[in-house]
Amino acid sequence: MKGQYDVIIVGTGPSGLTLANILGSYHVRTLVLERDPALSPFPKALNIDDEFFRLLHAMGMGMAMKHHAKYPISYDYVSPLGLRLGFVRGRITEHGFPNRAAIYQPDFEKILFNAAVETDYVTVKFDQEVVRIDDDAQTGVQVVARQANGNESTFHGQFLVGADGAHSVCRKHLNLSFDEVDKFGVRHVVIDVLDDIDPSPMALTKMGWRRNFFSMPAPNGRRFEFSLRNDETAEDLLDDDTLRHLFKPWRNYDELNIIRKVVHTFRARIAPKLHHGRIFLIGDAAHLMPVFGSQGMNSGARDANNLGWKLARVINNGAPQALLDTYNTERWEAVLKTIKMATMNGKLQMVQSIPMSLMRDAFFGLLRLIPAATSYIREMKYIPRPFLRSSLVQPGAEQGKKKDIIGRINPNPKVSVNGEEHLLDELTGTGFALIGVASSKHGVEQIVSQARRFDATIVIVNEKGANETWTQGAAGETIRAATVLDSHYDPLFESYRGQWLLVRPDRVIACAGSWQTFIESSACILAEMMNAPIDRIRDGLIQEQCPEHRAA
Ligand SMILES: Cc1cc2nc3c(=O)[nH]c(=O)nc-3n(C[C@H](O)[C@H](O)[C@H](O)COP(=O)(O)OP(=O)(O)OC[C@H]3O[C@@H](n4cnc5c(N)ncnc54)[C@H](O)[C@@H]3O)c2cc1C
């Protein structure tokens, strides 16, 4: 049944608005219901990562983000004795964007909101607290929302996405627990300051014997945090005299232009599943993680990126609903790994006994003597980059080997086409893409035909100095050949030269191979997306390729 809306999203936090943008870009009729009368005025998340920035750019918010955000951010981690334990270098990564960019969440949410409503397919209604949900496998979802004056409205949709934060009514409707991944529950007093004296993009974590201090750049000033000890209450730390004392080594507290001070408790939780029937959970509604590693909001964006194109495919292209099951398969394990990383990171920073702290410092001091370990920290390689595994990826012969890339995100190098510079994403667009890694013309007819079935763009990626040998398919289709200008595609030139990659709309590499292998494995993915037997897909391919077969 077609609902009043295709998708109803609950919550205008960063996760809900990111998904609204993705769905709007696919012309999916989307309603976003928000309990509050307006977007949140409170700054919470401070950093977006390279993957999220890349997604924002793809959805047309690149320029707005360039003006709003401060980047790239570098991080210094200093021990109680003043020893530098780690340094994360601010840099542009293989995603083509800064590893970390500082945002001011209220302004950031405005950017997301404006872009979403500009798609013309997204309606946002404030002062609508979702209080009741009815879902039916056949008829869709019915949502009752209450306004502040007590009136209630009912909305219908084909699918419902709970992006309604830690106390999610959608998660409760599904009767799902919110399981503690780890008992680690650290509290910080967080003080956001306007126009700080230090406008640099440097962040500092100064670990102490009794508490840690954090100083982080924001686009409009700086954020400071102090960790709380177990015997302290929030009131203790919000007290002006206490803060005046804590700030003494760093700032004159009385001269700070404070936007907000608040105590946050960071927890590690995950729902046992992220999807049931027509209802999905994304962002904090599905998982919570300690702030170390800045992955909470960024994980919500990954949820939205994974789910958005699949919902669009089901709604717009009649793909089977089973396609949506891969959201849970692909995201749950990945999120769990991220929560564990954030927790471990936090535990290392929060060591409070002096002997343990000395052991940690000695360990990290020794690590600094090993170049590989230094680059592991400097380039944040500890942030999990899991291989997604589901029926929508076809691991190849490289599975389990160092050069495996299937299920990972395709790099986004700088490329040139006819002398003009682009990011690779700008050539491939936001749909499926077939990328030839310095590929030859062999099998091009089959490749072009397969691209048509995925409605995909074809791009040939060549190394610098290589001849752009061809730009046309056999049937006259334009196939763009791009020359890579940086080193981000080097691992692919090394291990996948001459092969074809299928890149999904969320930029995940779904399969790779020489043209024959590629046609076979991409046909398996197509079969999955169309809920058709693989033999029929193969037959279809053969018929398209051989006119005599078609005539017969
Ligand atoms: C101090 C701090 C620092 C952080 N720093 C970072 C960082 O640097 N990087 C990072 O990635 N993450 C960070 N995080 C985590 C990040 O803030 C969250 O993960 C992120 O805000 C979650 O977004 P969300 O959209 O999933 O949920 P929320 O932001 O919680 O949004 C949920 C929305 O749903 C609405 N809602 C709730 N119930 C209903 C209902 N029944 N009906 C209608 N609407 C409803 C709420 O009003 C709200 O607007 C930080 C968090 C804190 C506290």
The ligand as a MOL file (V3000), in Angstrom:
LIG
                    3D

  0  0  0     0  0            999 V3000
M  V30 BEGIN CTAB
M  V30 COUNTS 53 58 0 0 0
M  V30 BEGIN ATOM
M  V30 1 C 29.3900 16.4640 24.6000 0
M  V30 2 C 29.1840 15.6200 23.3990 0
M  V30 3 C 30.1270 15.6520 22.3920 0
M  V30 4 C 29.9680 14.8720 21.2650 0
M  V30 5 N 30.8950 14.9500 20.2780 0
M  V30 6 C 30.7400 14.2190 19.1600 0
M  V30 7 C 31.6450 14.3620 18.0760 0
M  V30 8 O 32.5730 15.1620 18.1190 0
M  V30 9 N 31.4520 13.6030 16.9690 0
M  V30 10 C 30.4100 12.7210 16.8840 0
M  V30 11 O 30.3050 12.0370 15.8650 0
M  V30 12 N 29.5150 12.5990 17.8880 0
M  V30 13 C 29.6400 13.3210 19.0110 0
M  V30 14 N 28.7140 13.2380 20.0120 0
M  V30 15 C 27.5450 12.3660 19.8380 0
M  V30 16 C 26.4680 13.0670 19.0170 0
M  V30 17 O 26.1020 14.2790 19.5970 0
M  V30 18 C 25.2500 12.1820 18.8890 0
M  V30 19 O 25.6500 10.8930 18.5000 0
M  V30 20 C 24.2950 12.7540 17.8450 0
M  V30 21 O 23.8220 14.0160 18.2120 0
M  V30 22 C 23.1090 11.8220 17.6810 0
M  V30 23 O 22.2820 12.3370 16.6890 0
M  V30 24 P 20.8450 11.7140 16.4430 0
M  V30 25 O 20.2580 12.5030 15.3440 0
M  V30 26 O 20.9590 10.2520 16.2930 0
M  V30 27 O 20.0540 11.9470 17.8070 0
M  V30 28 P 19.6820 13.3610 18.5900 0
M  V30 29 O 20.7060 14.3590 18.2330 0
M  V30 30 O 19.5170 12.9460 19.9650 0
M  V30 31 O 18.3300 13.7620 17.9060 0
M  V30 32 C 17.1170 13.1170 18.2190 0
M  V30 33 C 15.9620 14.0490 17.8820 0
M  V30 34 O 14.7460 13.3290 18.0270 0
M  V30 35 C 13.7980 14.1510 18.7030 0
M  V30 36 N 12.8310 13.2620 19.3670 0
M  V30 37 C 13.0430 12.4370 20.4120 0
M  V30 38 N 11.9210 11.7650 20.7260 0
M  V30 39 C 10.9740 12.1790 19.8510 0
M  V30 40 C 9.6060 11.8450 19.6600 0
M  V30 41 N 8.9690 10.9520 20.4390 0
M  V30 42 N 8.9240 12.4480 18.6600 0
M  V30 43 C 9.5350 13.3510 17.8510 0
M  V30 44 N 10.8270 13.7100 18.0060 0
M  V30 45 C 11.5480 13.1230 18.9840 0
M  V30 46 C 14.6460 14.9630 19.6740 0
M  V30 47 O 13.9730 16.1330 20.0930 0
M  V30 48 C 15.8670 15.2480 18.8130 0
M  V30 49 O 15.7120 16.4170 18.0540 0
M  V30 50 C 28.8430 14.0180 21.1520 0
M  V30 51 C 27.8860 13.9900 22.1600 0
M  V30 52 C 28.0390 14.7900 23.2730 0
M  V30 53 C 26.9940 14.7540 24.3310 0
M  V30 END ATOM
M  V30 BEGIN BOND
M  V30 1 1 1 2
M  V30 2 1 2 3
M  V30 3 2 2 52
M  V30 4 2 3 4
M  V30 5 1 4 5
M  V30 6 1 4 50
M  V30 7 2 5 6
M  V30 8 1 6 7
M  V30 9 1 6 13
M  V30 10 2 7 8
M  V30 11 1 7 9
M  V30 12 1 9 10
M  V30 13 2 10 11
M  V30 14 1 10 12
M  V30 15 2 12 13
M  V30 16 1 13 14
M  V30 17 1 14 15
M  V30 18 1 14 50
M  V30 19 1 15 16
M  V30 20 1 16 17
M  V30 21 1 16 18
M  V30 22 1 18 19
M  V30 23 1 18 20
M  V30 24 1 20 21
M  V30 25 1 20 22
M  V30 26 1 22 23
M  V30 27 1 23 24
M  V30 28 2 24 25
M  V30 29 1 24 26
M  V30 30 1 24 27
M  V30 31 1 27 28
M  V30 32 2 28 29
M  V30 33 1 28 30
M  V30 34 1 28 31
M  V30 35 1 31 32
M  V30 36 1 32 33
M  V30 37 1 33 34
M  V30 38 1 33 48
M  V30 39 1 34 35
M  V30 40 1 35 36
M  V30 41 1 35 46
M  V30 42 1 36 37
M  V30 43 1 36 45
M  V30 44 2 37 38
M  V30 45 1 38 39
M  V30 46 1 39 40
M  V30 47 2 39 45
M  V30 48 1 40 41
M  V30 49 2 40 42
M  V30 50 1 42 43
M  V30 51 2 43 44
M  V30 52 1 44 45
M  V30 53 1 46 47
M  V30 54 1 46 48
M  V30 55 1 48 49
M  V30 56 2 50 51
M  V30 57 1 51 52
M  V30 58 1 52 53
M  V30 END BOND
M  V30 END CTAB
M  END
